[in-house]
């Protein structure tokens, strides 16, 4: 099975320019070194960054799967998320009312991935309970701060 550990981070340090956010996922594929996928965006929210972290992991695994780069026999992707709201929305327990573009990206990628890897499971975990989730938390905060310190003071993402 493949494990994806996710976290989003957001800061209101630059009130004049909105919230700076970062996201990270750590993708653990059997037989491979863990892969860290990360990014940042200005003028965002913590919910968007939490969703983006999950989406980034799912999209990364989908890209590997469509290129035939997943190990043989992988039939499960477990997504570990510390956001109760994101976990509940992903499994359909909560209605998606906001951040619809972010949810559309995530759910479309998950739907495509499910055609290749039949079991996608969302697992709600407490904050920083696993080494990989601690790494995702740390990196999400670091990329958020990089954006704050080095990016132009306009809306941007990378």
N, C-alpha and C positions, 0 to 999 in steps of 0.2 A: 504494500500500500504506500501511497504518497501522502505526506503530511505537509500542510501549509499552515504556518503560524503567522498571524497578522496583527498589525496594530496601526492606529492612526494617531496623530498628534496635532494639536492646534494651539496657537498663542495669540493673544490679543495685544501683544506688546506694541504694535504699530497701529493704534486706533485710527489714525487718519487714513490708513491704507488698507483697512480690513484685517482679517485674521490671516496669519501665515500658517500653513499646515504642511505636515509631512506624513508620508505613509511608508510602510515597509512590510514585506512578507519574507519569510524564510521558508524556502521550498526544500523539503527533505525527500529525495528520491532514493530508493534502495540501490546500494552499490555506487552512489555518486556523492561527491562533496555537496553539502547544503549550498543552495543558491540564494543570494540576497537580492531582492528586487525592491527598488526604492524610488521615491520621487517627492516633489514638493510643489505646492501651489499657493499663490497669494490669493487674498480675498475669498476665503473658503470657510468651512465649518468643520467641527470635529466629526460630525456624522458623515460628511462627504469623504473625509480622509479615512475613516473606518471602512466605508464601503469601497473606496478606491484600493485600499490594502488587500481586501478579499479579491476584488476584481483583478488586480495585478497578478496575484498568485494563480488564479484560475486561467487567465489569459496566457500566462507563461507556460503552464502545464498543457493547455490546449495547443499552443504553438509547437511544443515538443511532440505531442501526440500526433498532430497532423503531418509532421515530418518523419514519423516513425522512430522517434528517439526515446520512447519510454521502454523500460525493461519489459520483457515478455511476462505475461501473467498478471500484470497490474490490473486489478479490478476495482480498486477503491481509492478515492481521494478523501482524506479527512482534513477539514478546515477548522483550525482552532482560532477562536475569536473571543476577545474579552468584552465585546459590546453586546449586551443582552438584546438591545433593540435590533442591531444588525442580524444577530443570530436568529431572532424570532421572525423578522421579515423574510430572511432567506428561506426558512422552512414553511412560511405561509401562516405563522401564528399571529403576526401583526399585519395590518394593512399598510401598504406603501402609499404614503400621502405626499411626501416631499422628496426632493433629490431624485426625481424620476429619470433624468438622463444617466445618472450614475448607476441607478438600479437597472436600467435597461441594458447598459454595457455588461454589468455583472451577470444578470440573468440570461442574456443571450449567449455569453461565453459558456456559462454553466450548462445550458441546454445543448450546445454543440459538443462540449466535452463529454456529457453523459452518453452521447452516441458512441463514444470510443471507450470510455471508462464508465461502466454502468452504475457504480455506486459513488455518489458524492454525499458526504455526511458533514453536517455543520455541528461542531462541538463547542459549546459555550464553556469557557474556562475563566477562572479568576485571574485578575491582572498579575502578570509576571510570575506565574506559577511554574512555567517550564523554561529551561535555558533558552530555547529558541524564541519563546514569547518575550523574554527579557531582552534578547538581542533585537527583535523587531521593535520593541518599545524604544530602546536606546537609539537605534538607527533612525527611526521616524523623527525623534526629537532632534537628532543631529542635522538631518537634511532640512528640517523646518528652520533651524537656526542658521544654516548656510544660506537659505533663501533670504532670511531677515538681514543677514550681514553683508551679503554680496550681490543680491539681485537688484535690478533697477526698482525704484519705488512705484512701479506700475503693475497692473495685473499680469501675472506670468505663471507659467508652470514648466517643469522640467523633470 
